[in-house]
């Protein structure tokens, strides 16, 4: 309801120096205050949340421009080559993680993150040159598939490590859902840009657009670092720490994982997450490859799946995640996805069609990006900085892709024995039950850490 205009007597009292009248003449709330209330951000947090939103938007729009091209090159030589590609990706991680840890040990955060992202942008320029001289089919396409899989996990892992470093546990529960929506908006914009620009520019030139978006993400990192350096909402134990290297050696991340039962539990969680995701990805590859033999049609199908997923995800993140995680807690946030995965594989076992696949992928990945991923990242707000960057990167890359590789070879072996969709679905259901138990165990440990 609109407040009535102030009485002339009130105005004269203010002009005469009576400050008690000021409270009666309230100014309307600013747009930042109204926006902050809408996303559950406290005063002083709105700028940081918008920067983090933009950072994740540019990061994932950069990747999702490339993703349909990556998926098409992945099956261009046949679905049977996917286990080899997953193995190549895992080996790439084994090389990249020690290099990542060695650089992080010697470089302050505000320098390390821009260096890492600009290195990947330089890689994109190198692939642009390569694709100008050789076909995307063959080794060049396979190299791009492996590189894109490594790139995606690293840049996102660094992003969430930075978020967990800047925001406290309580802030993460309120804000990570909206911040994650920035990534989903970028994941939605990426396929749309690919759809609009692939014909006039060609797939090769999209790599340069992706590199430009990555540089915009770097500028957001720099601005967010400046905010964190002066913010009064920054976790107290981190003040000044961002100016210091993390220390340790190139194997520190691995050592820290094996010293912590909490981090080992997260390792098992991520392994089961990626195992079920890989089984679903291979089932997707089978269904799409049987649906059409035309590379353009298959690329369009992959882009359509991404579009459905990202529309659902951004709706969940913008309007559901923050309220749900704060109300239901971490236990619900990381336990929902195993339950949905069980239901999805039951549906695929009964009806392995393109429509069911799109529905299962849409619901599962929307829950993953919209609820599970922000909730899982809150877990890392309770560990120290070295664990937050080094151990987290090891878990998000080597453990993740190791699960990919092992599951892909297992699925290929089962298919080689003549066992089809039903066997894959049953295997995924069994793994999902174990995954659900593991998620509840991790949630109990996190609750205990938060109390202490």
C-alpha positions as CSV (number, residue, x, y, z in Angstrom):
1,X,0.0,0.0,0.0
2,X,1.3,3.4,-1.0
3,X,2.3,5.7,2.0
4,X,0.5,9.0,2.2
5,X,2.5,12.2,1.3
6,X,4.2,13.8,4.4
7,X,2.3,16.5,6.2
8,X,3.7,20.1,5.6
9,X,4.3,20.3,9.4
10,X,6.6,17.3,9.2
11,X,8.6,18.9,6.4
12,X,9.0,22.1,8.4
13,X,10.2,20.1,11.4
14,X,12.9,18.5,9.3
15,X,14.0,21.8,7.9
16,X,14.3,23.2,11.4
17,X,16.6,20.4,12.4
18,X,14.2,18.0,14.2
19,X,15.7,14.7,13.1
20,X,13.0,12.7,14.8
21,X,10.8,13.6,11.9
22,X,13.1,12.0,9.4
23,X,11.9,8.5,10.3
24,X,8.4,9.5,9.4
25,X,9.5,10.4,5.8
26,X,10.8,7.0,4.7
27,X,12.6,6.8,1.3
28,X,11.4,3.9,-0.9
29,X,13.7,0.9,-1.0
30,X,16.3,0.8,-3.7
31,X,16.3,-1.7,-6.5
32,X,19.3,-3.5,-4.9
33,X,17.4,-3.9,-1.7
34,X,14.3,-5.3,-3.4
35,X,16.5,-7.6,-5.5
36,X,18.4,-8.7,-2.5
37,X,15.2,-9.6,-0.7
38,X,14.0,-11.6,-3.7
39,X,17.2,-13.8,-3.8
40,X,17.7,-13.9,0.0
41,X,20.9,-11.7,-0.2
42,X,21.8,-9.5,2.8
43,X,23.0,-5.9,2.4
44,X,26.5,-5.9,1.0
45,X,26.1,-9.2,-0.8
46,X,24.1,-8.2,-3.9
47,X,27.2,-7.0,-5.9
48,X,29.1,-10.2,-5.2
49,X,26.1,-12.4,-6.1
50,X,25.6,-10.6,-9.4
51,X,29.3,-10.9,-10.2
52,X,29.3,-14.6,-9.4
53,X,26.1,-15.0,-11.5
54,X,27.8,-13.3,-14.5
55,X,31.1,-15.3,-13.9
56,X,29.3,-18.6,-14.1
57,X,27.1,-17.4,-17.0
58,X,30.1,-16.6,-19.2
59,X,31.9,-19.8,-18.1
60,X,29.2,-22.2,-19.0
61,X,28.0,-20.3,-22.1
62,X,31.7,-20.7,-23.3
63,X,31.5,-24.4,-22.7
64,X,28.0,-25.1,-24.0
65,X,28.9,-23.5,-27.4
66,X,31.4,-26.3,-27.7
67,X,29.4,-29.2,-26.2
68,X,27.2,-30.2,-29.2
69,X,30.3,-30.2,-31.4
70,X,32.1,-32.4,-28.7
71,X,29.3,-34.9,-28.5
72,X,29.0,-35.2,-32.3
73,X,32.7,-35.8,-32.7
74,X,32.5,-38.4,-29.8
75,X,30.2,-40.7,-31.7
76,X,31.4,-39.8,-35.3
77,X,33.7,-42.9,-35.3
78,X,31.1,-45.1,-33.6
79,X,29.6,-45.6,-30.2
80,X,32.0,-48.5,-29.5
81,X,34.9,-45.9,-29.4
82,X,33.4,-44.1,-26.4
83,X,35.3,-46.2,-23.8
84,X,38.6,-45.3,-25.5
85,X,37.6,-41.6,-25.3
86,X,36.7,-41.8,-21.7
87,X,40.1,-43.6,-21.1
88,X,41.9,-40.8,-22.9
89,X,40.1,-38.2,-20.9
90,X,41.1,-39.9,-17.6
91,X,44.7,-40.1,-18.7
92,X,44.5,-36.4,-19.6
93,X,43.3,-35.7,-16.0
94,X,46.2,-37.6,-14.6
95,X,48.5,-35.2,-16.4
96,X,46.5,-32.1,-15.7
97,X,45.9,-32.5,-12.0
98,X,49.5,-32.6,-10.8
99,X,50.3,-29.6,-13.0
100,X,47.2,-27.8,-11.6
101,X,48.3,-28.5,-8.0
102,X,51.9,-27.4,-8.7
103,X,50.8,-24.0,-10.1
104,X,48.2,-23.5,-7.3
105,X,50.9,-24.3,-4.7
106,X,53.0,-21.3,-5.9
107,X,50.5,-18.8,-7.1
108,X,48.1,-16.6,-5.1
109,X,44.4,-17.2,-5.9
110,X,43.9,-13.8,-7.6
111,X,46.6,-14.6,-10.1
112,X,46.1,-18.3,-10.5
113,X,42.5,-18.4,-11.7
114,X,43.0,-15.9,-14.5
115,X,46.1,-17.8,-15.6
116,X,44.2,-21.1,-15.7
117,X,41.3,-19.7,-17.7
118,X,43.5,-17.8,-20.2
119,X,45.5,-21.0,-20.7
120,X,42.3,-22.8,-21.8
121,X,41.4,-19.8,-24.0
122,X,44.8,-20.2,-25.7
123,X,44.0,-23.9,-26.2
124,X,40.8,-22.9,-28.0
125,X,42.8,-20.7,-30.4
126,X,45.1,-23.6,-31.0
127,X,42.2,-25.9,-31.9
128,X,40.9,-23.1,-34.2
129,X,44.2,-23.2,-36.1
130,X,44.2,-27.1,-36.1
131,X,40.7,-27.3,-37.5
132,X,41.7,-25.0,-40.3
133,X,44.2,-27.5,-41.5
134,X,42.6,-30.9,-40.7
135,X,39.1,-32.5,-40.5
136,X,37.2,-32.7,-37.3
137,X,36.9,-36.4,-38.0
138,X,39.7,-38.6,-36.9
139,X,42.4,-37.7,-34.3
140,X,41.7,-34.0,-34.3
141,X,38.0,-34.6,-33.3
142,X,39.0,-37.1,-30.7
143,X,41.6,-34.8,-29.2
144,X,39.0,-32.1,-29.0
145,X,36.5,-34.4,-27.3
146,X,39.1,-35.3,-24.6
147,X,40.3,-31.7,-24.2
148,X,36.7,-30.4,-23.9
149,X,35.9,-33.0,-21.2
150,X,39.0,-32.0,-19.2
151,X,38.3,-28.3,-19.7
152,X,34.7,-28.4,-18.5
153,X,35.5,-30.1,-15.2
154,X,38.5,-28.0,-14.4
155,X,36.9,-24.6,-15.0
156,X,33.8,-25.5,-13.1
157,X,35.7,-27.0,-10.2
158,X,37.8,-23.8,-9.9
159,X,34.7,-21.7,-10.0
160,X,33.0,-23.6,-7.1
161,X,36.3,-23.7,-5.2
162,X,36.4,-19.9,-5.5
163,X,32.7,-19.6,-4.4
164,X,33.4,-21.8,-1.3
165,X,36.4,-19.7,-0.5
166,X,34.5,-16.4,-0.6
167,X,31.2,-17.4,1.0
168,X,30.5,-19.0,4.3
169,X,28.3,-22.1,4.8
170,X,25.3,-20.1,5.8
171,X,25.7,-17.8,2.8
172,X,26.1,-20.8,0.4
173,X,22.8,-22.2,1.6
174,X,21.1,-18.9,0.7
175,X,23.0,-17.8,-2.4
176,X,24.4,-20.8,-4.2
177,X,21.1,-21.7,-5.9
178,X,20.9,-18.2,-7.5
179,X,24.6,-18.2,-8.4
180,X,24.2,-21.7,-10.0
181,X,21.3,-20.2,-12.1
182,X,23.9,-18.0,-13.8
183,X,25.6,-21.2,-15.0
184,X,22.3,-22.6,-16.2
185,X,21.5,-19.3,-18.0
186,X,24.9,-19.6,-19.7
187,X,24.2,-23.3,-20.5
188,X,21.0,-22.2,-22.1
189,X,22.6,-19.3,-24.0
190,X,25.4,-21.5,-25.3
191,X,23.3,-23.9,-27.4
192,X,21.2,-21.0,-28.7
193,X,24.3,-19.2,-29.9
194,X,25.5,-22.4,-31.5
195,X,22.1,-22.9,-33.2
196,X,22.1,-19.3,-34.5
197,X,25.8,-19.0,-35.5
198,X,26.9,-22.5,-36.7
199,X,25.6,-22.0,-40.2
200,X,26.9,-18.4,-40.9
201,X,30.2,-18.9,-39.1
202,X,30.8,-22.6,-39.2
203,X,31.8,-24.8,-36.1
204,X,35.5,-23.8,-36.3
205,X,34.8,-20.1,-35.7
206,X,32.6,-20.8,-32.7
207,X,35.9,-21.6,-30.8
208,X,36.9,-18.0,-31.0
209,X,33.6,-16.8,-29.6
210,X,34.0,-19.3,-26.7
211,X,37.5,-17.9,-26.0
212,X,36.1,-14.4,-25.8
213,X,33.4,-15.5,-23.3
214,X,36.1,-17.1,-21.2
215,X,37.9,-13.8,-21.0
216,X,34.7,-12.1,-19.8
217,X,34.6,-14.7,-17.0
218,X,38.2,-13.7,-16.1
219,X,37.1,-10.0,-15.8
220,X,34.3,-11.1,-13.4
221,X,36.9,-13.0,-11.3
222,X,39.0,-9.9,-11.0
223,X,36.0,-7.8,-9.9
224,X,34.8,-10.4,-7.4
225,X,38.3,-10.7,-6.0
226,X,38.4,-6.9,-5.4
227,X,35.0,-7.2,-3.6
228,X,36.2,-10.1,-1.4
229,X,39.3,-8.1,-0.4
230,X,37.3,-5.4,1.2
231,X,34.0,-7.1,2.0
232,X,32.9,-7.3,5.6
233,X,30.9,-10.5,4.8
234,X,34.0,-12.5,3.9
235,X,34.7,-15.4,6.2
236,X,37.1,-14.1,8.8
237,X,39.6,-16.9,8.6
238,X,40.2,-16.1,4.9
239,X,41.1,-12.5,5.3
240,X,44.5,-11.9,3.6
241,X,44.8,-15.6,2.7
242,X,43.9,-14.9,-1.0
243,X,47.2,-13.0,-1.3
244,X,49.2,-16.1,-0.3
245,X,49.9,-19.3,-2.4
246,X,48.3,-22.5,-1.1
247,X,51.7,-24.1,-0.6
248,X,52.3,-27.9,-0.5
249,X,53.4,-30.0,-3.5
250,X,51.8,-31.3,-6.7
251,X,50.5,-34.4,-4.9
252,X,49.0,-32.5,-2.0
253,X,45.4,-32.8,-3.2
254,X,45.6,-36.6,-3.3
255,X,47.3,-36.9,0.1
256,X,44.7,-34.7,1.7
257,X,41.8,-36.8,0.4
258,X,43.2,-40.0,1.8
259,X,43.7,-38.4,5.2
260,X,40.1,-37.3,5.5
261,X,37.1,-39.7,5.9
262,X,34.8,-36.8,4.9
263,X,36.6,-36.3,1.6
264,X,36.8,-40.0,1.0
265,X,33.0,-40.1,1.4
266,X,32.7,-37.3,-1.2
267,X,35.0,-39.3,-3.5
268,X,32.6,-42.3,-3.3
269,X,29.6,-40.0,-3.8
270,X,31.2,-38.5,-7.0
271,X,32.2,-41.9,-8.3
272,X,28.6,-43.2,-8.0
273,X,27.3,-39.9,-9.5
274,X,29.5,-40.2,-12.5
275,X,29.0,-44.0,-12.9
276,X,25.2,-43.6,-13.2
277,X,25.7,-40.5,-15.4
278,X,28.0,-42.5,-17.7
279,X,25.5,-45.4,-18.0
280,X,22.8,-42.9,-18.9
281,X,25.2,-41.1,-21.4
282,X,25.9,-44.4,-23.2
283,X,22.3,-45.3,-23.3
284,X,21.7,-41.8,-24.8
285,X,24.4,-42.5,-27.4
286,X,22.8,-45.8,-28.3
287,X,19.3,-44.3,-28.6
288,X,20.4,-41.2,-30.6
289,X,22.6,-43.2,-33.0
290,X,19.7,-45.5,-33.8
291,X,17.4,-42.6,-34.2
292,X,19.5,-41.1,-37.1
293,X,22.7,-41.6,-39.0
294,X,22.9,-37.9,-40.1
295,X,25.6,-36.0,-38.0
296,X,23.6,-32.8,-38.4
297,X,20.4,-34.4,-37.0
298,X,22.3,-36.0,-34.1
299,X,24.0,-32.7,-33.2
300,X,20.5,-31.1,-33.2
301,X,19.2,-33.8,-31.0
302,X,22.0,-33.4,-28.5
303,X,21.4,-29.6,-28.6
304,X,17.7,-30.1,-28.0
305,X,18.4,-32.3,-25.0
306,X,20.7,-29.6,-23.6
307,X,18.0,-27.0,-24.2
308,X,15.3,-28.9,-22.4
309,X,17.7,-29.6,-19.5
310,X,18.8,-26.0,-19.1
311,X,15.3,-24.5,-19.2
312,X,14.2,-26.8,-16.4
313,X,17.4,-26.2,-14.5
314,X,17.3,-22.4,-14.5
315,X,13.6,-22.5,-13.3
316,X,14.6,-24.8,-10.4
317,X,17.6,-22.8,-9.4
318,X,15.9,-19.4,-9.6
319,X,12.7,-20.3,-7.7
320,X,13.3,-23.5,-5.8
321,X,16.9,-24.3,-4.7
322,X,17.6,-21.6,-2.1
323,X,14.3,-22.1,-0.3
324,X,14.5,-25.9,-0.6
325,X,18.1,-26.4,0.7
326,X,17.5,-24.0,3.6
327,X,14.3,-25.7,4.6
328,X,15.1,-29.3,3.9
329,X,18.9,-29.2,4.5
330,X,21.9,-30.8,2.9
331,X,20.6,-34.3,3.4
332,X,17.7,-33.7,1.0
333,X,19.9,-31.6,-1.4
334,X,22.4,-34.4,-2.0
335,X,20.0,-37.3,-1.5
336,X,17.3,-36.3,-4.1
337,X,19.3,-37.2,-7.2
338,X,19.9,-40.9,-6.3
339,X,16.2,-41.3,-5.9
340,X,15.4,-39.6,-9.2
341,X,18.1,-41.7,-10.9
342,X,16.5,-45.0,-9.7
343,X,13.1,-43.8,-11.1
344,X,14.7,-42.8,-14.4
345,X,16.4,-46.0,-15.1
346,X,13.3,-48.0,-14.2
347,X,11.5,-45.9,-16.9
348,X,14.3,-46.5,-19.5
349,X,14.3,-50.2,-18.8
350,X,10.6,-50.3,-19.5
351,X,10.6,-48.0,-22.5
352,X,14.0,-47.1,-24.1
353,X,12.7,-44.4,-26.4
354,X,13.9,-41.0,-27.4
355,X,11.0,-39.3,-25.6
356,X,11.6,-41.2,-22.4
357,X,15.4,-40.5,-22.7
358,X,14.8,-36.7,-23.0
359,X,12.4,-36.8,-20.0
360,X,14.8,-38.7,-17.8
361,X,17.8,-36.5,-18.9
362,X,15.8,-33.4,-18.4
363,X,14.6,-34.3,-14.8
364,X,17.9,-35.8,-13.7
365,X,20.2,-33.1,-15.0
366,X,17.9,-30.3,-13.8
367,X,18.0,-31.9,-10.3
368,X,21.8,-32.3,-10.6
369,X,22.6,-28.7,-11.7
370,X,19.7,-27.1,-9.9
371,X,19.7,-28.8,-6.5
372,X,22.4,-31.4,-6.0
373,X,25.4,-29.5,-7.3
374,X,24.8,-26.3,-5.3
375,X,24.1,-28.5,-2.2
376,X,27.3,-30.5,-2.7
377,X,29.4,-27.4,-3.1
378,X,28.2,-26.2,0.3
379,X,30.1,-29.2,1.8
380,X,33.4,-27.6,0.8
381,X,32.7,-24.4,2.8
382,X,33.6,-26.4,5.9
383,X,37.1,-27.5,4.8
384,X,40.4,-25.6,4.6
385,X,41.6,-23.7,1.6
386,X,44.1,-26.3,0.4
387,X,41.4,-29.0,0.5
388,X,39.0,-26.6,-1.1
389,X,41.1,-26.1,-4.2
390,X,43.5,-29.0,-4.5
391,X,41.5,-31.9,-3.1
392,X,38.3,-30.6,-4.7
393,X,40.0,-30.4,-8.1
394,X,41.3,-34.0,-7.7
395,X,37.8,-35.2,-6.8
396,X,36.0,-33.2,-9.5
397,X,38.4,-34.3,-12.3
398,X,40.4,-37.5,-11.7
399,X,37.8,-39.2,-9.5
400,X,35.0,-38.0,-11.8
401,X,36.7,-39.1,-15.0
402,X,38.0,-42.3,-13.4
403,X,34.4,-43.3,-12.7
404,X,33.5,-42.4,-16.3
405,X,36.3,-44.6,-17.6
406,X,35.6,-47.6,-15.4
407,X,31.8,-47.5,-16.0
408,X,32.2,-47.1,-19.8
409,X,34.4,-50.2,-20.0
410,X,32.0,-52.1,-17.8
411,X,29.0,-51.1,-19.9
412,X,30.9,-52.0,-23.1
413,X,31.7,-55.5,-21.6
414,X,28.1,-56.0,-20.7
415,X,27.0,-55.0,-24.2
416,X,29.7,-57.3,-25.7
417,X,28.2,-60.2,-23.8
418,X,24.8,-59.4,-25.5
419,X,23.3,-57.8,-22.4
420,X,21.3,-54.8,-23.3
421,X,19.3,-51.9,-21.9
422,X,17.6,-53.8,-19.1
423,X,21.0,-55.0,-17.7
424,X,22.4,-51.5,-17.8
425,X,19.3,-50.2,-16.1
426,X,19.5,-52.8,-13.3
427,X,23.2,-52.1,-12.8
428,X,22.5,-48.3,-12.5
429,X,19.6,-48.9,-10.0
430,X,21.9,-51.0,-7.8
431,X,24.6,-48.3,-7.9
432,X,22.0,-45.6,-7.1
433,X,20.8,-47.5,-4.0
434,X,24.4,-47.5,-2.7
435,X,24.7,-43.8,-3.7
436,X,21.6,-42.9,-1.7
437,X,23.1,-44.6,1.4
438,X,26.4,-42.8,0.9
439,X,24.7,-39.4,0.5
440,X,22.9,-39.8,3.9
441,X,26.2,-40.7,5.5
442,X,28.0,-37.6,4.2
443,X,25.1,-35.4,5.3
444,X,25.4,-36.7,8.8
445,X,29.1,-35.9,8.9
446,X,28.5,-32.4,7.5
447,X,25.9,-31.7,10.1
448,X,28.4,-32.8,12.8
449,X,31.1,-30.6,11.4
450,X,28.8,-27.6,11.3
451,X,27.9,-28.1,15.0
452,X,31.5,-28.3,16.0
